[in-house]
């Protein structure tokens, strides 16, 4: 998505309406990263019901626990 979809001229204006937040759930360099990854993974599964990486989620700004839509997996086109 970051390579094939997000940079498209028809998509960029839409993305400007959103705030991007990335939760990396696979960092394992040290104990702090492992613990943060575990917490991020728990949040991701709670919000989406999925363990997919990557997963793209749109949440309601006023209710960040309310998922509006999601897309599981990568788009490897490009």
MIFI-190068 format. One line per 3 residues: their letters; for each residue y negated, z, x of N, C-alpha, C, O. Coordinates in nm, 3 decimals, always signed. Layout:
<sites>
a) Y/Z/X/Y/Z/X/Y/Z/X/Y/Z/X  ...
</sites>
This chain:
<sites>
xxx) +0.119/+0.000/+0.083/+0.000/+0.000/+0.000/-0.125/+0.000/+0.087/-0.221/-0.073/+0.059  -0.126/+0.081/+0.192/-0.244/+0.089/+0.278/-0.273/-0.045/+0.345/-0.389/-0.075/+0.375  -0.170/-0.125/+0.368/-0.186/-0.253/+0.437/-0.199/-0.369/+0.339/-0.282/-0.457/+0.359
xxx) -0.119/-0.369/+0.233/-0.113/-0.487/+0.147/-0.195/-0.476/+0.019/-0.238/-0.579/-0.034  -0.218/-0.358/-0.033/-0.286/-0.343/-0.162/-0.427/-0.287/-0.147/-0.523/-0.348/-0.194  -0.441/-0.173/-0.083/-0.570/-0.105/-0.077/-0.683/-0.190/-0.018/-0.795/-0.181/-0.068
xxx) -0.659/-0.272/+0.084/-0.769/-0.351/+0.141/-0.813/-0.472/+0.057/-0.914/-0.534/+0.088  -0.739/-0.506/-0.048/-0.773/-0.624/-0.128/-0.912/-0.611/-0.190/-0.952/-0.503/-0.234  -0.984/-0.724/-0.192/-1.121/-0.724/-0.244/-1.128/-0.683/-0.390/-1.229/-0.627/-0.433
xxx) -1.023/-0.708/-0.468/-1.025/-0.669/-0.609/-0.987/-0.523/-0.629/-1.010/-0.467/-0.736  -0.930/-0.460/-0.526/-0.886/-0.321/-0.536/-0.990/-0.225/-0.478/-1.008/-0.114/-0.528  -1.058/-0.266/-0.374/-1.155/-0.178/-0.306/-1.258/-0.116/-0.400/-1.281/+0.005/-0.391
xxx) -1.320/-0.192/-0.491/-1.418/-0.128/-0.581/-1.357/-0.020/-0.669/-1.422/+0.080/-0.700  -1.234/-0.039/-0.708/-1.166/+0.062/-0.791/-1.140/+0.188/-0.709/-1.160/+0.299/-0.758  -1.095/+0.171/-0.586/-1.064/+0.286/-0.500/-1.188/+0.370/-0.470/-1.175/+0.490/-0.446
xxx) -1.304/+0.310/-0.471/-1.427/+0.386/-0.444/-1.456/+0.490/-0.550/-1.540/+0.577/-0.530  -1.386/+0.483/-0.664/-1.403/+0.581/-0.771/-1.316/+0.704/-0.749/-1.324/+0.801/-0.826  -1.233/+0.702/-0.646/-1.137/+0.809/-0.622/-1.164/+0.879/-0.490/-1.231/+0.825/-0.403
xxx) -1.111/+0.998/-0.476/-1.113/+1.072/-0.351/-0.970/+1.072/-0.298/-0.878/+1.116/-0.367  -0.953/+1.024/-0.177/-0.819/+1.018/-0.117/-0.787/+1.152/-0.050/-0.866/+1.207/+0.025  -0.669/+1.199/-0.080/-0.617/+1.319/-0.014/-0.476/+1.287/+0.032/-0.396/+1.235/-0.045
xxx) -0.445/+1.316/+0.157/-0.312/+1.290/+0.210/-0.243/+1.422/+0.241/-0.299/+1.511/+0.305  -0.121/+1.432/+0.193/-0.037/+1.547/+0.225/+0.080/+1.496/+0.309/+0.169/+1.429/+0.257  +0.080/+1.528/+0.434/+0.190/+1.488/+0.521/+0.299/+1.594/+0.512/+0.279/+1.710/+0.547
xxx) +0.415/+1.551/+0.465/+0.524/+1.646/+0.440/+0.634/+1.637/+0.544/+0.741/+1.694/+0.525  +0.608/+1.566/+0.652/+0.714/+1.545/+0.752/+0.670/+1.579/+0.894/+0.732/+1.533/+0.990  +0.567/+1.658/+0.909/+0.521/+1.699/+1.043/+0.609/+1.814/+1.093/+0.633/+1.910/+1.020
xxx) +0.656/+1.804/+1.215/+0.751/+1.902/+1.266/+0.722/+1.943/+1.411/+0.814/+1.989/+1.479  +0.600/+1.929/+1.461/+0.571/+1.955/+1.602/+0.573/+2.103/+1.638/+0.613/+2.139/+1.749  +0.530/+2.188/+1.546/+0.526/+2.330/+1.577/+0.547/+2.408/+1.447/+0.555/+2.350/+1.339
xxx) +0.558/+2.540/+1.459/+0.589/+2.623/+1.342/+0.483/+2.610/+1.232/+0.517/+2.610/+1.113  +0.356/+2.600/+1.270/+0.249/+2.588/+1.170/+0.263/+2.457/+1.093/+0.245/+2.455/+0.971  +0.292/+2.349/+1.162/+0.310/+2.220/+1.094/+0.432/+2.221/+1.004/+0.428/+2.165/+0.894
xxx) +0.539/+2.282/+1.049/+0.660/+2.291/+0.969/+0.631/+2.366/+0.839/+0.673/+2.323/+0.732  +0.560/+2.477/+0.847/+0.529/+2.557/+0.729/+0.434/+2.482/+0.635/+0.453/+2.483/+0.514  +0.333/+2.417/+0.690/+0.240/+2.339/+0.608/+0.314/+2.223/+0.539/+0.292/+2.198/+0.421
xxx) +0.400/+2.155/+0.612/+0.479/+2.046/+0.555/+0.567/+2.096/+0.441/+0.581/+2.029/+0.339  +0.626/+2.214/+0.458/+0.711/+2.272/+0.353/+0.629/+2.298/+0.227/+0.673/+2.268/+0.116  +0.509/+2.355/+0.244/+0.423/+2.384/+0.129/+0.376/+2.255/+0.062/+0.373/+2.246/-0.061
xxx) +0.341/+2.154/+0.142/+0.298/+2.026/+0.086/+0.414/+1.959/+0.011/+0.393/+1.899/-0.094  +0.535/+1.970/+0.065/+0.652/+1.913/-0.002/+0.674/+1.981/-0.136/+0.702/+1.914/-0.236  +0.664/+2.112/-0.140/+0.679/+2.186/-0.267/+0.575/+2.141/-0.369/+0.607/+2.121/-0.486
xxx) +0.450/+2.125/-0.326/+0.344/+2.079/-0.415/+0.375/+1.939/-0.466/+0.361/+1.912/-0.586  +0.415/+1.850/-0.377/+0.446/+1.713/-0.416/+0.557/+1.709/-0.521/+0.546/+1.638/-0.621  +0.663/+1.783/-0.499/+0.775/+1.784/-0.593/+0.733/+1.847/-0.725/+0.773/+1.799/-0.832
xxx) +0.654/+1.953/-0.719/+0.607/+2.016/-0.843/+0.521/+1.920/-0.926/+0.535/+1.913/-1.048  +0.433/+1.845/-0.859/+0.345/+1.753/-0.930/+0.416/+1.628/-0.980/+0.386/+1.578/-1.088  +0.511/+1.578/-0.902/+0.567/+1.445/-0.929/+0.713/+1.445/-0.970/+0.761/+1.349/-1.029
xxx) +0.784/+1.554/-0.938/+0.928/+1.555/-0.964/+1.003/+1.463/-0.869/+1.118/+1.428/-0.895  +0.940/+1.425/-0.759/+0.999/+1.329/-0.666/+0.984/+1.378/-0.523/+0.887/+1.446/-0.489  +1.081/+1.341/-0.440/+1.072/+1.368/-0.297/+1.040/+1.242/-0.219/+1.049/+1.242/-0.096
xxx) +1.003/+1.134/-0.287/+0.975/+1.006/-0.223/+0.861/+1.017/-0.124/+0.765/+1.092/-0.144  +0.874/+0.942/-0.016/+0.768/+0.927/+0.084/+0.753/+0.780/+0.113/+0.851/+0.716/+0.151  +0.636/+0.725/+0.099/+0.517/+0.788/+0.041/+0.525/+0.788/-0.111/+0.606/+0.719/-0.172
xxx) +0.439/+0.867/-0.170/+0.420/+0.866/-0.315/+0.270/+0.875/-0.339/+0.200/+0.956/-0.279  +0.222/+0.791/-0.427/+0.080/+0.785/-0.458/+0.060/+0.847/-0.596/+0.130/+0.811/-0.691  -0.034/+0.939/-0.606/-0.053/+1.015/-0.729/-0.201/+1.015/-0.766/-0.287/+1.033/-0.680
xxx) -0.228/+0.994/-0.893/-0.363/+1.010/-0.946/-0.361/+1.133/-1.035/-0.280/+1.143/-1.127  -0.450/+1.227/-1.005/-0.457/+1.350/-1.084/-0.592/+1.357/-1.155/-0.689/+1.293/-1.115  -0.595/+1.435/-1.260/-0.718/+1.459/-1.335/-0.808/+1.552/-1.252/-0.766/+1.663/-1.220
xxx) -0.930/+1.509/-1.216/-1.015/+1.592/-1.130/-1.040/+1.732/-1.185/-1.041/+1.829/-1.108  -1.061/+1.745/-1.313/-1.088/+1.876/-1.373/-0.962/+1.961/-1.386/-0.970/+2.083/-1.403  -0.846/+1.897/-1.380/-0.717/+1.966/-1.391/-0.623/+1.908/-1.286/-0.536/+1.827/-1.320
xxx) -0.638/+1.946/-1.159/-0.562/+1.882/-1.052/-0.410/+1.895/-1.062/-0.338/+1.827/-0.989  -0.361/+1.979/-1.151/-0.216/+1.987/-1.171/-0.169/+1.884/-1.275/-0.049/+1.870/-1.298  -0.264/+1.813/-1.338/-0.230/+1.715/-1.440/-0.222/+1.576/-1.377/-0.324/+1.520/-1.335
xxx) -0.101/+1.521/-1.370/-0.079/+1.390/-1.312/-0.108/+1.284/-1.416/-0.053/+1.287/-1.527  -0.194/+1.189/-1.381/-0.227/+1.077/-1.469/-0.128/+0.963/-1.447/-0.080/+0.902/-1.543  -0.097/+0.934/-1.321/-0.003/+0.828/-1.289/+0.047/+0.846/-1.147/-0.013/+0.919/-1.068
xxx) +0.159/+0.779/-1.116/+0.214/+0.787/-0.981/+0.289/+0.659/-0.949/+0.332/+0.586/-1.038  +0.303/+0.634/-0.821/+0.381/+0.521/-0.770/+0.466/+0.573/-0.657/+0.413/+0.620/-0.556  +0.598/+0.566/-0.673/+0.690/+0.615/-0.571/+0.724/+0.504/-0.472/+0.750/+0.390/-0.512
xxx) +0.723/+0.537/-0.344/+0.771/+0.445/-0.244/+0.662/+0.359/-0.182/+0.546/+0.363/-0.221  +0.706/+0.282/-0.085/+0.614/+0.200/-0.007/+0.613/+0.057/-0.058/+0.711/+0.008/-0.114  +0.500/-0.010/-0.037/+0.489/-0.154/-0.059/+0.480/-0.213/+0.080/+0.376/-0.203/+0.144
xxx) +0.587/-0.274/+0.127/+0.593/-0.321/+0.264/+0.542/-0.464/+0.280/+0.553/-0.523/+0.388  +0.486/-0.520/+0.174/+0.430/-0.655/+0.183/+0.307/-0.656/+0.269/+0.252/-0.549/+0.300  +0.263/-0.766/+0.307/+0.141/-0.767/+0.385/+0.125/-0.892/+0.451/+0.026/-0.912/+0.522
</sites>
